Every structure is written in C-alpha cells, then in structure tokens.
C-alpha cells in the first residue's frame, strides 16, 4: 500500500470515526471500575486456568457488567453523566490487562516451578515470595504492553488486520449503546447465573469445620461459624457407575460426572469440536491406555506399595489424592495424568503447535515487513519529511502512543526483567538480555498471529524459548522455565493490548489513553492475583487436586531438557513418539488439506485431555453439546445469551471457590 493511500485512510478515520476529543474516555471512574472488574475477573481466569489450562475472555464480559453497573448508578443519581462507549472501552482495556494476569505465568511457569521445588528440595531457594512474584508479573506484563506500541500503527492502521475478538468487542459495545435493553438482559443473565454457580459450589463443596477446632478462635470467627455450622454435608467428588475395570472401580480412573457447573459452562464457550476432542482423548487415555498400563504393572512402579499404605501416606509420598479406604483401589487417575500421560500429551501439543507455527513462515516474514519505517518514526526519524508536516500526521501523532514512551518503557521494563531473572533465579545476565530480545521478536509474531487468526500462540512461544535456552544451562531447569515465562507472558499482553486497540480504532478512541488504562490494569492484576494464587494453589495440590494442565506441560518440557529421556517412566518414550507423530499429522492435514479441518480432532483438545481428569473432559463435552444444540434450534438466542450465561456460571463458581479457599485457610471450613 502506497503512502498516499495510507494518508487517505488516516484522514477518513479522523474525520468520520475518531471521537477521542469529543467524548469522555480516560476518566477516573472508567479506570477505577476497570481495575475492580479486572481484578475480580482475574480471580476467575486464574481459577479456571489452573483447572483446565484455558483463559477466558474478559473484555466483552467486563463491558456488559460495566454498562449495567453504570446505568444503575446513573438512574439512582450517583453517576451524574452517562457512561460513554469510549469510557467503557477504556474500562475494558484496563480490565483486560488485569484479567489476563494469569497468562503472565500464574497458570504455567510459576506453578511448574512450584511443582519442581516440591519434588526437589534443593531448588527451594527459587521459591518466590508474594512481593517478588508481584514484581515479576508486573515487569513481564509492562514489557508486553510497551511491545505493542510500535506494532499498532502497522498492524491496525495500515494493514487493517482483523483481530476478531477486538471486532466482536466493538460490535458488542455498539449494540449495547444502540439497544440498551438487550445489554441489560444479558447483564441480568450473567448476574443470575453467577449467583447460581456460586450457590452450587457452596452447596456441593462447602463443609463447616468442627466446632471444637475453633476453641481458640476470636469472637468474630465464632460468630461467622455459627452462621454456617448447619453446612455439614458435601457432595461426592464424582458420581460414577459401580463398574470395575481391571480390578479398580471406574472412579479410580476419574470416569464419571462431577457435581460442578464450571466445566459445563467452559464447554459451552470452547465449542463442540474441542469438546469432542477432549472426550475422545479422555476415552483413549482412561479407558484404553490406563487399563493396559495396569496390566503391564506400570502403576505398581509409579505408585509403589499403595495398597498397604494409608491415604495420608500415599498423598504425602506421591502427591496423589486418595479418598478410598486403605487397601482398596487408590485413585489411579492422578498418577496416570501426572506421571505418565503428561508425556505423550506434551509431545502432541508441542509438536502440533511448533509445526503449525512453522507452516506460517510467510506470516512471520510479514510480521517484520513494513516495520522498519515504523521504528524509524518511533525513534524520531520520520520516513517522509513532507508527510510529517501534514495535518493528518500531526493529529495522529497527538493521539498515538509517543515513541519516547516505547523507548523508555522498553528500557525500564527490560532492565527490570533482566535484574529479576538474575536475582530470583540465578539466570546469567546475558541469558536474561537474550530472553528480552527474543521477546521483542516473538511478540511481533504473536501479534500478527492474533490479528490474522485470533489465536495467540503462547504455548509455542514458551516452548521455543525453553528449547533455545535449555541448552545454555542444562542442569538448571529455572533457566529454560523462567526465560520462557518472560517471552510467553510479554507476548500475551502485547497481543491483548493490540486486540483492545483494534476495538478502540473501530469506535474512534485514543490509543494513547487505552495504553495508560492498560498500565493501570497491569498493576491492579499483579497486586490482586498473587495473594489469591498463594491461597488456591498450594504446592502440594498442584498437578493433583488442582490439575494445572498448562503448568504440568511446562514442567515436563523443563524436566526433559534437564534430566533427559532416560528419566521417563516405562513406555513413556514410545508414547511420546506416538503423540509427536499424531500432532505432526494433525498439523500437516490442517495446513495442506484445510477442507479436512472440520473433521479432524483438535490437537490442543487431545493433548489437554491427557493432562486433566476424564470427568472434566466429559463435562466440557456435555456443555459444548448443549450449547451446540441450543444454537441449532435458536441461533439468535444462542448468540445473545450463551457467552453471558456461561461466563456468569464460571465467574460465580470460581469466585466462590476462591472464597471457600480463603475461609478454609482461616479455619471456618474443613479442608
């Protein structure tokens, strides 16, 4: 595209779309509300990410909630003016930055490191405290946000990449502000289903602590306990048929249905293809592979002496939750997914992800094409001096993020990241600098991938870094693990800001103001998420009662790079080869025979199924099937309410889960 066409398009946008000088946008109420909603939604994303390894959308849900909250406050006279669409968009930018804080490492590298420390006490010096974790997450996230600055003009203004989630958020906001009643209905649906999800979680999982355990508690704690002392019953963790398989009940393989609505709701959002892939992978893993491994005696090697041990001893030695009597069938599924099937699952996902990434080499080249001019402009050397004096260029310069903000932010956050890598994990300074520079490169690629496909290849970004840096310090797992945390976490925040900037571009907002809002969101998310992570993700529970599938995968790659193939369990090497071949076949078929894509299982779904429980995969499949059936019968109803209803259930149940974890910590509920 020539310079004249770019200027014509910019001029048309300024004249017909831009409203940043007319409508309120970066207001105190927008930022405060964004920080609050983002912090709350970060709890939900953290909880769900540790359960199933996926992150859920924040921008649209927070926009609906903000619209409903501010409309109510305006009606009762607390808010003196209406909450504008641009204020809502700025709020969503702030909320999104906070809500996606889990993707900066809290569901991947950090719990992976915690699991490695649990299994190897010699790594205890790498354990992060709350403050150091906050600083780490903030530095990575700020690095990602500033990375988006030089990319915005090229990818959004010039190339007009789709950024589908950004377009969807813009259309949602336009719809809400032209048909407010519809927005309020969706907000009510989100609220009511949120209350339902929270109530179901409380009814099925809460169990008041024995009164005698509070003998030394304060008056306030005793009063609170009096209110909940009636809750002495909790639902079974699993409803499973009384069928035996190779000498163990199906419950020992996690086959059944859990009394939870969260996985059903998650399935409604992820769709039928991934849901069916999860079910297929789980059937193969738990009903085909697991019985064969029992026959081969693999579990007797992995969980040696289980039948003669008490449940407490089993859990202490093997980190496997056992709720059955001594001498009876232990819960094999935790041993299966945590110590065996994670290897083929990891091989499948890594191979498919990296190969799909490699097939898009043209996209990688396009990611860097045309950026030279932008970078020269960023550092104060305009490409065309005549164009730089044009009124359109001057106006754009006043609303875009200044180049010196990018330079300053990159230097400060880059230096902070390098220092933290060295101080916290003993990573040599030159490796730390290499990680920051690689982040710069991979953020460009990730941003284009998001713009073209709406998929941010965070997993591939992390694995590339793990493989590259693992060789520099083969005996230090923290090197490949935490350098990968830098690249993947920063790339996710860069893509997130660009998605928000696409929404702002379509609505006529100021990118500079959205950038500022994102910074507020980053710090709100870092401060809010870390204490919750410390409560809901104790090291002993990771990989067992808390599946943490993304973290288990990261940990597996780190262990493979440090310990080698010889440390793998029996038959795991063969399974890894099969998983890698399957991932390669699926990625190749999707790339060169795209018509087969709708008939092929999702490599991500199959891989995740190998590192989460059957009951979770089955529930997500059921949720996806129900949502698909509703869409078939009434597409308009589905488009209007499916995401709102599912998001409400997820938020309600996950927030109640966080609340119960905190109340258990203070002794009100039984652990």
Secondary structure as UniProt FT lines:
FT   HELIX           3..16
FT   TURN            20..22
FT   HELIX           28..52
FT   HELIX           59..75
FT   TURN            76..77
FT   HELIX           85..99
FT   HELIX           100..104
FT   TURN            105..108
FT   HELIX           109..119
FT   HELIX           121..126
FT   HELIX           130..147
FT   HELIX           149..152
FT   HELIX           153..158
FT   HELIX           164..178
FT   HELIX           180..205
FT   HELIX           211..214
FT   TURN            215..216
FT   HELIX           219..228
FT   TURN            229..230
FT   STRAND          244..245
FT   TURN            246..247
FT   STRAND          248..249
FT   HELIX           250..253
FT   HELIX           262..270
FT   HELIX           272..282
FT   HELIX           283..289
FT   HELIX           290..295
FT   TURN            296..297
FT   HELIX           298..302
FT   TURN            303..305
FT   HELIX           306..308
FT   HELIX           311..318
FT   TURN            326..327
FT   HELIX           332..339
FT   HELIX           341..359
FT   HELIX           361..368
FT   TURN            369..370
FT   HELIX           371..378
FT   TURN            379..380
FT   HELIX           385..388
FT   HELIX           391..399
FT   HELIX           403..425
FT   HELIX           429..453
FT   HELIX           458..470
FT   TURN            471..475
FT   HELIX           477..507
FT   HELIX           511..536
FT   HELIX           539..541
FT   TURN            543..545
FT   HELIX           549..563
FT   HELIX           565..567
FT   TURN            570..571
FT   HELIX           572..592
FT   HELIX           594..599
FT   HELIX           603..609
FT   TURN            610..611
FT   HELIX           614..633
FT   HELIX           635..665
FT   TURN            666..667
//
